[in-house]
Amino acid sequence: MIRLRDVHFCYWAGTPVLNHLSLEIGSGLTLLLGPNGSGKSTLLKIIGGIERPDSGTAELDGIDLWRSEVAARQLLAYVSEQPDLTPYATIREVIDLVCRLRSQPLEAGTDALERSGLATVRDRSIRELSMGQRRRAVLAAAWVGSPRIVVLDEPLEAMDRTIREEVLRWIERLLANNAAVVVATHQIEPFVETALRAIGIRAGSCQLIDPLPSDPIQRLAILESLSRA
């Protein structure tokens, strides 16, 4: 369960990106939709513990992200749209660190590198990688362990067909294990059938549709409407 209570956040004084937002998101797939600049990525950063709310609280399974960081983050995998990784570490060093943080054997990192297609370049530094390879490295980090809360920002963007299919299979496995998965995307078609709920966000506020209708035509119409806000 993801719970936001009266979350307020600004990047600069006087212009709230999230305006006293309260949400509860359970297990299953939740789509986060809205136009560019609406606050989708900011909301994911709040859930993912990247940005700290100016006021209010963010909890994962009842654990406050900023009061019990280690416990909360062990539940979490966050994949950002921009693959910001420390530039001088090697891919292997990054993945080994993730394994230690999640109390996973190093072999789990090796498997993640194989799945992401990065095993042959694992000793290269992050700064030597293409943008697509950096995105794969972020995904490989997320694939370590069995997170119960997964936050994905445009996970299919700029991915080739092989990795797109691997990402979608991973999401299917997460949902089968009753994880809470939140996906911000403009590419709604791959997720239409599996989404349980959707959140439309604009101007610091949000609209939650929970559950989405079972009728596929109605479901698609709602998702497209929320995407355009």
MONOR-V408057 format. One record per backbone hydrogen bond with DSSP energy under -1.0 kcal/mol. NH is the residue of the N-H (numbers start at 1). CO is the residue of the C=O. If there is no record, write none. Layout:
BEGIN
NH|CO, NH|CO
END
This chain:
BEGIN
2|25, 3|59, 4|23, 5|57, 7|21, 8|55, 9|18, 15|12, 17|9, 18|9, 19|204, 21|7, 23|4, 25|2, 28|179, 30|181, 31|197, 32|183, 33|199, 38|35, 43|39, 44|40, 45|41, 46|42, 47|43, 48|44, 50|45, 51|45, 54|8, 55|8, 57|5, 59|3, 60|63, 61|1, 63|60, 65|58, 68|64, 72|68, 73|69, 74|70, 75|72, 77|149, 79|151, 84|82, 91|124, 92|122, 94|90, 95|91, 96|92, 97|93, 98|94, 99|95, 100|96, 101|97, 102|98, 103|100, 104|99, 108|105, 110|106, 111|107, 112|108, 113|109, 114|110, 115|111, 116|112, 117|114, 118|113, 121|118, 124|121, 126|89, 127|87, 128|125, 129|126, 134|130, 135|131, 136|132, 137|133, 138|134, 139|135, 140|136, 141|137, 142|138, 143|139, 144|141, 148|75, 149|75, 150|180, 151|77, 152|182, 153|79, 154|184, 157|154, 159|156, 164|160, 165|161, 166|162, 167|163, 168|164, 169|165, 170|166, 171|167, 172|168, 173|169, 174|170, 175|171, 176|172, 177|173, 178|175, 179|174, 180|148, 181|28, 182|150, 183|30, 184|152, 185|32, 188|186, 191|188, 195|191, 196|29, 197|29, 198|209, 199|31, 200|207, 201|33, 202|205, 205|202, 207|200, 209|198, 212|196, 219|215, 220|216, 221|217, 222|218, 223|219, 224|220, 225|221, 226|222, 227|223, 228|224, 229|225
END
